[in-house]
C-alpha cells in the first residue's frame, strides 16, 4: 500500500473555525487527518474549501489532490467545484452518489434532465443524499448540482454506505449517511490512485472528505438492525451489511479497494442495473 492522506473535515455544527488536527495511522501508510469546522472565530470565507486550504497551509501541506462529497441539493459540492475552477486549484472534485440516485447519470451521461428517476428509485436510499424520486434534475430549479464543475463520479451501493457508517462508529467517528457514503468513496479512490504517491509528506496522495452529518438522527434507522433488516431486505439485509463492513475494515487496515472487494464478496447488494461505476469526465 502506498502512502496516502485522507483529510476528514467535520462540519456538524456550522460556521468555520480552526482547531487542532487529530491524526491516526492506517498500516503506517494511509493516514487519516481530521480537521474541524464549527462555531467560534471564523475566517472570512464563504466557501468551505477556502478554509480547508487555509488549515492545510497552516500545517505546511499543499492543496488536496481530490475533494470527495455527496450531493443532496448539490450546493456544497458545486460551490467547491466553482471555487476550484475559478482559482485554478489542482484539485479534482469527486461526486459520491448513492445507489439509486440519478445524479451519477446526470453528471456523467447527461441524463435525467427531462425525465425523472422514479422508475429506478429503490427505498430507503441514503437519507439526505441523492436525487431520483421527484422529477427531472434541472439545475437552478430542482437541483443545485452543476455537472460542469465535477471531475469524477462514483456510484456506491446503499448497504456499503450504511456499513461505512457502522465501521466509522467502531473507530470513534459518529457520522451519518453522507459521511458513510463519502468515506467509502474516499477509500476506493485512494486505492485506485495511490500508485503515484511517495513517502514525502507533501507528495502523498491527499483526499479531503467532508464528515457532513452526525450519527444522532440515524440511531433508530441506519444504526438499528431491525430497521435495516426490514428496509434493506431486498438488498441482502444484515448478512450483506456485515459483509460490506468486513470489506471496508480490510481496506482500512490493509489497503485495497473496498468497493471492488465488496462487489466480489457481497454480490447480492448490487442491483444488475446499478452496478458500481466510476468514470473520469
Buried (B, 14 or more C-beta within 10 A) or exposed (E): BBBBBBBBBBBBEEEBBBEEBEEEEBEEBBBBBBBBBBEEEEEEBEBBBBBBBBBBEEEEBBBBBBBBBBBBEBEBBBBBBBBBBEEEBEBBBBBBBBBBBBBBBBBBEEBBEEEBBEEBBBEBBBBBBBBBBEBBBEBEEBBBBBBEBBBBBBBBBBBBBBBBBBBBBEEEBBBBBBBBBBBBBBBBBBBBBBEEBEEEBEEBBBBBBBBBBBBEEBEEBBBEEEBBEEBBEEBBBBEBBBBBBBBBBBBBEEBBBBBBBBBEBBEBBBBEEBEBBBEEE
